[in-house]
Amino acid sequence: MKRIVVAGASLAGLRAAESLRGNGFTGELVIIGAEPHEPYDRPPLSKAVLAGRLGTDHLQLPVARGLDADWRLGCPATGLDLTAREVLAGADRIGFDGLVIATGAGARPGPPGTHVVRTRDDADRVRRALAAGPSRVLVVGAGFTGSEVASSCVELGLPVTVVHRGATPMGSVLGDTVGAALGTRQRAHGVDLRTRTTLSGLDGDLATLSDGTRLNAEAVVMATGSVPHTAWLLGSGVSAGPSGVDCDAACRVFDTGGAVIPGVYTAGDVARWRHPRFAAPPRRFEHWGNALDQADVAAHNLCGGPRREVTALPAFWSDQFGLNIKAIGLPQLADDVVLAQGSFERRSFVAVYGRGGITVGAVAVDSPRVLDGYAAMIAERAPFPPAIGATDSPELVTVPGGVA
């Protein structure tokens, strides 16, 4: 191959480019990025940046020496012509022999006058709004990003109300039992947490909630999920849409008929695929580790090595309200959960998730070092509930709150 194009200049795109060089590709390498910034680290945006502990100018990811890439930043991909093997970017048509689609996802937008936290520029705007000292911040959505934004507000001493459509914070991923325990901790830190509620209207600083409550909120941050950047692929023949770009575990992209498109791969937040370790429908995994794993696999396979697949267990983490939350596997598949170590009333605990008598996930709160053992159980499809026998293990009593 003479030229490979990487569409997307974030973590997955950068890692794919570096892995292409590491796998021996010596041809022309073109990296197209929608944002004007060089690749940067996104996880701190809703944490250290909003809390004022870190500026966005300190988030740049290191770039491997000798990458020798043609960077085209501030130039989003706008179309794909598979017949001509060209990516459209503005007025340019960039031919390719190989393509990695790593365009990621954007925040689901809210009403005019509200903020989101997904990009470096987003975080700068929210940081300025918080630094102005609003009398109250309203966060819409209590998933991981919304909870982290609320935690940053608490750290800054700002009154914050969080509204969430679900029954508990992060419940769609961790289940309502663990979500309720984390919600209790949010309220203990002074968060005005309102579940089964959402924003129904906004008139200046006056927010109307779905339960009829009206409150003054000088800053409103929407944290209601993400939307994969796939609009540029419309009509291209790629199987892509609101759920992401469809691919297999080898990161090979499918066409609309379900066939593999030669020389076209995908990686990162935009990729939708079926994980080979789980009996679960295809999904996107918006995790740091997955972006790296898929980028490496896509580059390896694109360079013609023996075909590899992504088999690493999904893993993600969050720091909020002084807690470290780390999860592995797919807790959201569970129909049952047990408390394996610690207690919900204490600061640290481990919950293990099962489906159909098989262990599928685990979450550790302030106990990150114990997860390796649980990862082995998940990888081995160990029976559920597991036999732990740790010194801090309670009686393994099943508690209600499976996610599925």
SELUMPA-519708 format. One record per residue (C-alpha): residue number from 1; x, y, z. Coordinates in steps of 0.25 Angstrom, whole numbers, plus 5000, padded with zeros to 4 digits. Layout:
R     k      x      y      z
R   NUM      X      Y      Z
...
END
This chain:
R     k      x      y      z
R     1   5000   5000   5000
R     2   5005   5014   4996
R     3   4996   5022   5005
R     4   4987   5020   5017
R     5   4977   5030   5022
R     6   4973   5031   5037
R     7   4960   5038   5038
R     8   4960   5043   5053
R     9   4972   5050   5060
R    10   4968   5046   5075
R    11   4974   5034   5083
R    12   4969   5023   5074
R    13   4974   5030   5061
R    14   4988   5034   5067
R    15   4990   5020   5072
R    16   4986   5014   5059
R    17   4996   5023   5052
R    18   5007   5019   5062
R    19   5004   5004   5060
R    20   5004   5005   5045
R    21   5018   5010   5046
R    22   5021   4999   5056
R    23   5016   4989   5047
R    24   5025   4993   5036
R    25   5017   5002   5028
R    26   5026   5012   5021
R    27   5017   5019   5011
R    28   5009   5032   5012
R    29   5001   5033   5024
R    30   4990   5044   5025
R    31   4983   5047   5038
R    32   4970   5055   5037
R    33   4964   5062   5049
R    34   4952   5070   5051
R    35   4957   5078   5063
R    36   4969   5088   5061
R    37   4976   5082   5073
R    38   4987   5071   5072
R    39   4982   5058   5079
R    40   4979   5060   5094
R    41   4975   5052   5106
R    42   4960   5053   5108
R    43   4957   5047   5122
R    44   4962   5059   5130
R    45   4952   5068   5123
R    46   4941   5065   5133
R    47   4950   5064   5145
R    48   4963   5071   5147
R    49   4960   5082   5136
R    50   4946   5086   5141
R    51   4951   5086   5155
R    52   4963   5096   5151
R    53   4974   5086   5154
R    54   4979   5085   5140
R    55   4978   5093   5128
R    56   4974   5088   5114
R    57   4988   5092   5109
R    58   4994   5081   5117
R    59   4986   5070   5111
R    60   4994   5067   5098
R    61   4997   5052   5096
R    62   5011   5049   5092
R    63   5014   5046   5078
R    64   5024   5035   5074
R    65   5037   5040   5068
R    66   5038   5037   5053
R    67   5023   5036   5051
R    68   5025   5044   5038
R    69   5010   5047   5036
R    70   5003   5058   5028
R    71   4994   5064   5038
R    72   4981   5071   5033
R    73   4975   5077   5046
R    74   4962   5085   5046
R    75   4958   5078   5034
R    76   4947   5068   5037
R    77   4944   5056   5027
R    78   4931   5060   5020
R    79   4929   5048   5011
R    80   4935   5034   5006
R    81   4935   5029   4992
R    82   4938   5014   4992
R    83   4938   5012   4977
R    84   4949   5023   4975
R    85   4955   5019   4989
R    86   4955   5034   4993
R    87   4952   5041   5006
R    88   4945   5055   5004
R    89   4951   5066   5014
R    90   4946   5079   5010
R    91   4950   5082   4996
R    92   4960   5071   4996
R    93   4958   5057   4991
R    94   4969   5048   4998
R    95   4972   5035   4991
R    96   4975   5023   4999
R    97   4979   5009   4999
R    98   4976   5006   5013
R    99   4966   5014   5022
R   100   4964   5014   5037
R   101   4951   5020   5042
R   102   4954   5026   5056
R   103   4944   5038   5056
R   104   4939   5036   5070
R   105   4927   5041   5076
R   106   4921   5055   5080
R   107   4913   5059   5092
R   108   4898   5058   5090
R   109   4894   5073   5089
R   110   4884   5080   5098
R   111   4875   5093   5097
R   112   4882   5106   5093
R   113   4889   5112   5104
R   114   4894   5099   5110
R   115   4908   5093   5111
R   116   4913   5079   5108
R   117   4927   5073   5112
R   118   4933   5065   5101
R   119   4944   5073   5094
R   120   4955   5082   5099
R   121   4948   5094   5094
R   122   4935   5089   5102
R   123   4943   5087   5115
R   124   4949   5101   5113
R   125   4935   5107   5112
R   126   4929   5100   5124
R   127   4941   5103   5132
R   128   4939   5118   5129
R   129   4925   5117   5133
R   130   4928   5110   5146
R   131   4939   5120   5149
R   132   4929   5131   5148
R   133   4923   5126   5161
R   134   4908   5122   5157
R   135   4898   5122   5168
R   136   4894   5108   5164
R   137   4899   5098   5153
R   138   4889   5088   5147
R   139   4894   5075   5141
R   140   4885   5067   5133
R   141   4889   5052   5133
R   142   4896   5044   5144
R   143   4904   5035   5136
R   144   4919   5035   5138
R   145   4921   5048   5131
R   146   4910   5055   5138
R   147   4914   5050   5151
R   148   4928   5054   5149
R   149   4923   5068   5145
R   150   4915   5069   5158
R   151   4927   5064   5166
R   152   4936   5076   5160
R   153   4925   5085   5164
R   154   4925   5080   5178
R   155   4940   5082   5178
R   156   4939   5096   5174
R   157   4928   5099   5185
R   158   4917   5101   5175
R   159   4903   5097   5178
R   160   4899   5086   5168
R   161   4886   5079   5164
R   162   4886   5067   5156
R   163   4874   5061   5149
R   164   4874   5047   5143
R   165   4864   5040   5135
R   166   4867   5027   5142
R   167   4865   5021   5156
R   168   4880   5023   5160
R   169   4893   5029   5156
R   170   4900   5020   5146
R   171   4889   5010   5147
R   172   4889   5006   5133
R   173   4903   5001   5134
R   174   4905   4997   5148
R   175   4891   4993   5152
R   176   4882   5000   5162
R   177   4887   4993   5174
R   178   4901   4999   5172
R   179   4896   5012   5166
R   180   4887   5014   5178
R   181   4900   5013   5187
R   182   4907   5023   5179
R   183   4895   5032   5179
R   184   4895   5032   5194
R   185   4909   5037   5194
R   186   4906   5048   5184
R   187   4895   5053   5193
R   188   4905   5052   5205
R   189   4914   5062   5197
R   190   4902   5072   5196
R   191   4898   5068   5182
R   192   4883   5071   5180
R   193   4881   5058   5172
R   194   4867   5056   5166
R   195   4865   5043   5159
R   196   4853   5039   5150
R   197   4854   5054   5146
R   198   4859   5062   5134
R   199   4859   5076   5128
R   200   4847   5079   5121
R   201   4849   5094   5118
R   202   4859   5105   5119
R   203   4856   5120   5119
R   204   4869   5128   5122
R   205   4873   5124   5135
R   206   4860   5118   5139
R   207   4860   5103   5137
R   208   4847   5095   5138
R   209   4848   5080   5142
R   210   4839   5069   5137
R   211   4833   5068   5151
R   212   4828   5082   5150
R   213   4840   5088   5159
R   214   4846   5101   5155
R   215   4859   5106   5159
R   216   4870   5116   5155
R   217   4882   5110   5149
R   218   4892   5120   5143
R   219   4900   5108   5137
R   220   4893   5096   5130
R   221   4902   5084   5126
R   222   4896   5073   5118
R   223   4902   5059   5120
R   224   4891   5051   5113
R   225   4900   5042   5104
R   226   4908   5042   5092
R   227   4906   5041   5077
R   228   4916   5034   5068
R   229   4922   5043   5056
R   230   4916   5035   5045
R   231   4908   5045   5037
R   232   4920   5047   5027
R   233   4918   5032   5023
R   234   4904   5033   5019
R   235   4902   5027   5005
R   236   4916   5022   5004
R   237   4912   5007   5005
R   238   4918   5006   5019
R   239   4909   5000   5029
R   240   4908   5012   5038
R   241   4898   5020   5045
R   242   4893   5025   5059
R   243   4899   5013   5066
R   244   4913   5014   5060
R   245   4921   5007   5049
R   246   4918   4992   5048
R   247   4931   4983   5049
R   248   4936   4970   5054
R   249   4945   4967   5065
R   250   4957   4968   5055
R   251   4952   4983   5053
R   252   4948   4980   5038
R   253   4937   4989   5034
R   254   4924   4983   5027
R   255   4917   4989   5016
R   256   4902   4990   5016
R   257   4900   4976   5011
R   258   4909   4971   5023
R   259   4921   4968   5015
R   260   4935   4972   5019
R   261   4940   4984   5011
R   262   4955   4981   5007
R   263   4965   4990   5013
R   264   4955   4998   5022
R   265   4956   4997   5037
R   266   4951   5004   5049
R   267   4955   5007   5064
R   268   4950   5014   5076
R   269   4937   5021   5080
R   270   4931   5020   5066
R   271   4933   5005   5065
R   272   4921   4996   5067
R   273   4924   4981   5069
R   274   4921   4968   5076
R   275   4931   4964   5086
R   276   4935   4950   5085
R   277   4936   4947   5100
R   278   4921   4951   5102
R   279   4908   4946   5097
R   280   4903   4960   5094
R   281   4898   4968   5083
R   282   4908   4978   5076
R   283   4911   4991   5083
R   284   4921   5002   5084
R   285   4931   5002   5095
R   286   4935   5017   5099
R   287   4947   5013   5107
R   288   4962   5017   5107
R   289   4967   5003   5107
R   290   4957   4998   5095
R   291   4962   5010   5087
R   292   4976   5005   5088
R   293   4973   4991   5086
R   294   4965   4993   5074
R   295   4975   5003   5068
R   296   4986   4992   5069
R   297   4978   4981   5063
R   298   4973   4990   5052
R   299   4987   4994   5048
R   300   4993   4980   5050
R   301   4982   4974   5041
R   302   4983   4985   5031
R   303   4998   4983   5029
R   304   4995   4968   5025
R   305   4999   4961   5038
R   306   4992   4948   5042
R   307   4978   4952   5046
R   308   4976   4957   5060
R   309   4964   4960   5068
R   310   4961   4969   5080
R   311   4959   4959   5092
R   312   4963   4968   5104
R   313   4952   4970   5114
R   314   4945   4983   5114
R   315   4950   4992   5126
R   316   4947   5006   5130
R   317   4949   5015   5142
R   318   4944   5028   5148
R   319   4949   5037   5159
R   320   4937   5045   5166
R   321   4934   5050   5180
R   322   4947   5045   5185
R   323   4944   5031   5180
R   324   4951   5022   5170
R   325   4941   5013   5162
R   326   4947   5003   5153
R   327   4939   4992   5145
R   328   4943   4981   5136
R   329   4935   4972   5127
R   330   4920   4975   5124
R   331   4912   4978   5136
R   332   4901   4984   5128
R   333   4898   4969   5123
R   334   4895   4964   5137
R   335   4882   4959   5142
R   336   4888   4957   5156
R   337   4898   4964   5165
R   338   4905   4960   5178
R   339   4913   4968   5188
R   340   4926   4960   5188
R   341   4935   4969   5197
R   342   4933   4980   5207
R   343   4919   4987   5209
R   344   4911   4998   5202
R   345   4911   5005   5215
R   346   4926   5006   5216
R   347   4935   5013   5206
R   348   4940   5001   5198
R   349   4933   4989   5192
R   350   4933   4980   5181
R   351   4921   4975   5173
R   352   4921   4964   5164
R   353   4911   4962   5152
R   354   4905   4950   5146
R   355   4896   4945   5135
R   356   4890   4932   5133
R   357   4899   4926   5144
R   358   4912   4932   5137
R   359   4921   4943   5143
R   360   4920   4955   5133
R   361   4926   4967   5141
R   362   4931   4973   5153
R   363   4932   4987   5159
R   364   4941   4991   5170
R   365   4940   5004   5178
R   366   4953   5009   5185
R   367   4958   4994   5183
R   368   4965   4995   5169
R   369   4976   4985   5172
R   370   4966   4973   5174
R   371   4960   4973   5160
R   372   4971   4964   5154
R   373   4965   4952   5161
R   374   4951   4956   5156
R   375   4956   4958   5142
R   376   4961   4944   5142
R   377   4947   4939   5146
R   378   4940   4947   5135
R   379   4950   4942   5124
R   380   4948   4928   5129
R   381   4933   4929   5129
R   382   4933   4925   5144
R   383   4920   4920   5150
R   384   4912   4931   5157
R   385   4911   4934   5168
R   386   4926   4933   5171
R   387   4933   4927   5183
R   388   4942   4938   5188
R   389   4946   4935   5202
R   390   4953   4948   5204
R   391   4955   4953   5218
R   392   4945   4965   5216
R   393   4935   4956   5208
R   394   4921   4956   5214
R   395   4911   4945   5213
R   396   4909   4944   5198
R   397   4895   4948   5198
R   398   4889   4952   5184
R   399   4883   4966   5184
R   400   4873   4971   5174
R   401   4878   4980   5163
R   402   4883   4973   5151
R   403   4884   4982   5139
R   404   4878   4974   5128
END
